Each structure stands twice: as structure tokens, then as C-alpha cells.
Amino acid sequence: MAHPNRRSVALWRQRRLVEAGYTASVSPSAVERILAAAEIWRSGADPAGGPVGSMAGTPHRSSSEPGPVAARLVVGWEAAYPFCAAICSTAAGLDFCRRCPEVVVASVLATRRPAGGTCGAGVRLLAFPVPTDDRRSAEVVVLRVGHPTARQVAKMGSIAHVPPASLRRAAHESPPSRGGDVLRAAHRLRSAAGRLEWQVVERERSADRQRAASATLAQFIVATEEFQALYRSADRQRRELQRARDTADRLAREAVRVRQREHARIAHQIHDTAAQSMVSAVRFLDAAVSELRAWEASRSHQAGQSEAGQAVRHGADKGGLALVAGHLDLAQERLRAAIHEIRMTLDELTPAGLEQGLDQAVRFRHRDLLVETGLNGSVQGTLPRLEPWVEQVVYGMVTEAMTNAARHSGGQSLSVDCSTVRDRVVIVVRDDGIGTSGWGDRSAARRRGGGGGLGIAGLVRQTRWLGGTVAFRDRSGGGTAVRISVPLSRHLPKRPGADDGPVETSA
């Protein structure tokens, strides 16, 4: 039987030979990578009653939950492992990582033997006890030696709220550690000198991380203050721009209101003065012509003593009367032409039928367009009364839409729908033409208001002045629909006496 001492020596030599085989191809960089992600845990709770961690910035783990053996983190930083760093990049992942090696550590503390396993994220761990001067507690070193499987990576993506592609890339950057590298890292941490040197390095890294974090936080605070200043400046400029836009819209509305009132005033003034005078002059001329012709007829039937003298006098009178009648006819014709021109001007200043309501004026204009172009269609619905200047503006926009459809759509029908929808006056002009997609080169003219009209830009601008909207869309069956919407309660007629504009009179 072999002597016990000889047997121990033989076992020691055999273990050295195995270790020599493992360490034959040790990579210093791989060993340092393993040590950078190592941790030391200690049995027992924190005497202060809170989480324990010897380095600022280190995620702390608490032993408040019951377990077989309470353990707390003493030193270490798992974020040096790329996969763990990717998980800890979110609040949910950081909370998950706070307790990841506790099961393996508890097993080592309970058995006082090395143990392997995986954390909740699937990272393979190796834990082993190390000697300590304090007999009341024991310390355990935890090494991360292998990345998780593809299934565990996909599972952690939903738990930690990290994109799976980022986790897969981080797992690829965390290759499994070879046995020799793990053994060399374990030897360094099992010896007191190696462990002390590693702790000094970790404390230096922790201090560097703390300084970097402090500098980053200070820069972030400064950047945040700058962003806040820029936001306040931009917000102030936005409010000023909005006020300027509101002022411009208000002035534009006021200008339109004043212009429409001035048009109405001029129209009523012409109607009540020049037009009435011309009408009266035509009536007087008609009466004069009738009287002269009657006098001529009576003179032709008078009998005289001398037929020859009667004939000479009658001829002279007849020639003079014919000359007067010719002048009167010319004056009558010119007065009628002037009255026609004045009425055309009045129609432009105050559209026909507008005094009866906006829908009635639209019907009159729609009827004239159908006669001029040979199209067919109808005007449906009625509208409530609005302020006179608003009715004139809306009439101009509807007329522009109908004129564009009649001239440029190439369709055969032109219809208008008038309605009130949720406290808004809505007018829709429809045609069955080529639609907006077929405008081609004519679209620029339409947008510019070719032919003297408002154009699309003008429609949009004037509806905005009224607080409304205008929309253009192609119909499913062909053609275009122009929808003009104006708020109703905002533009209801004022009470009698409240409007300082002219009072409308019938033509």
C-alpha cells in the first residue's frame, strides 16, 4: 500500500501536468477579458442594511429576498462583458442583471465547492470560493465564460426591451473562453496577491468610470440647458410668427371686408344716382319721340286753303321732325348702352341674386355658365345667411371653382351641393372631367389663377382668412371635387344697427 504522502505527491504532479496542458496556449488578452468581467461576492447582508458595492457606478445587488444563503456583491462590473452590457443598456435589463449570478453564488456558499451554471440571461458562469481573513463570511469569485444560445438571446430581447439584432451582435462579440484562459484567470483570483492586484485595477477602472460618468453627466446637463434655451427661443419665435400670421390674416380679412363694403357702397350709389337718372332720361326721350311723332301725324291731316303752301310747309316740318327724331333715337340708343354697362358693373360689384342669399346667387351664376358652355348640372341645397362681405367672398370662391371646372375640366356636367354640416357652411363643386391628375401644363395656370381668377392659392388663402378650409380631390368615377368649408357661427349676420356698412337696396 502506497504511503499517503507519496499518493498526495502523485496527485499533485498529475494535476500540475493537466494544468500545464491547459495553460500551454493561454492568451493574455483573453485572460484580461475574463478578469474584466469578473465579480467577487460575499456571504452575509450589508451591515448598514442597504445594498453593498465597493465601487461607485457598480450595479448593486440586495439580499432582501429570502434565499438559501444571503450574498452581496463586493466588487466587479459585469458590463465589461459585451452581452451583459447590451442587456444593461435599458432600465428593465439593468433590473434583470442585478441578481443574475445569485443562484450559482448561493450554491458555492452552501457547498464550499466550485460550481458552474447559467444566469437568467443564458450566460455561462463559473464560480469558486476563495480564502478570506474574515471567518464569519466567505467570498466567491464569478467568471463569465460563455455566451447564451440563440433562443436565449431572442428571449432576452423581449424581457430587457433591447432590439434582438443588438443582442445577437453583442453575443457574437462575446466568444466562449478557452479552458486554459479560464484556469489562468481563476489562479490569479485565488491567490491573495493576484486578487488584491485585480481589486486595485478594478477600483482604478471604477474611478475612471465614475469620472467619465460625471463628465458625461455635466456635459449632458450643459447640453440640456442649451437645448432648453434653444427651445425657448424657437418657441418664442414661433409665437411671434403665429401672432404675425394672425395679424396678417386679420388685416387681410379687414381689407376684404372694407373692399366688399366699398364695392357695395359704390354699386348702391351708382344704382341710386346715375343709373336712375339715365333711366329717367330714357323715359323722357321716349315720351318726346312719341309726342313729336303724334304732332307730325296731326299736322299731316290738317287741311289748308292752299294745297301748294300746305305741301311746302308740311315738307319743311316733316324734314325737321325727321332730323329731331333721328337725334333722339341716337341719344336713346346711347343711353340704353350706358345703362347696360352700368348694370354690368353693378353685377360685378354686387352679384345678381346675392341680396336673396348666397345659394341663390350661386344658382344664377351656375345657370349663366351652363348657357355659355353647354354643360348640364344643377345646384342642390340651401344655405343660411352670412355677413354680406362674407357672402361676397364665398361667392367669389365658388364662382372661381365653377369657372375653372367649366373651362379646364373637359367634362360634360357641373354640379354644386350646398349644405350645413356641424356648424359649418359647406359648398362642393363637382365635375366629371379629367381630374387633377390630368391637368398637365394647365395646372400652373390654374394655380396662378390664369384668366384673372383667384386660382388655387387664392382660394386657400381666402378660406384661411375666413377660418375655413378648401380641399381638392379626384372623384372615384372621374372628375374633380372642390370642397369649400366656412364656419357658420363665426360669420352670422350682425344685429340691425351693429353693422356700419351700407344698407342694400333692390335694383
Buried (B, 14 or more C-beta within 10 A) or exposed (E): EEEEEEEEEEEEEEEEEEBEEBBEEBEEEBBEBBBBBBBBBBBBBBEEEEBBBBBEBBBBBBBEEEBEBBBBBBBBBBBBBBBBBBBBBBEEBBEBBBBBBBBBBBBBBEEEEBBBBBBBBBBBBBBBBBEBEEEEBBBBBBBBBBBBEEEBBEBBBEBBEBEBEBBBBBBEEBEEBBBBBBBBBBEBBBBEEBBEBBBEEBEEBBEEBBEEEEEEEEEEEEEEEEEEEEEEEEEEEEEEEEEEEEEEBEEBBEEBBEEBBEBBEBBBEBBEEEBEEBBEBBEEBEEBBEEBEEEBEEBEEEEEEEEEEBEEBBEEBEEEBEEBBEEBEEBBEEBBEBBEEBBEBBBEBBBBBBBEBBBBBBBBBBEEBBEEBEBEBEBEBEBEBBBBBBBBBBBBBBBBBBBBBBBBBBBBBBBBBBBEEEEBBBBBBBBBBBBBEBBEEBBEBBBEBBEEBBBBEBBBBBBBBBBBBBEBEBEEEBBBBBBBBBBBEBBEBEEEEEBEBBEEEEE
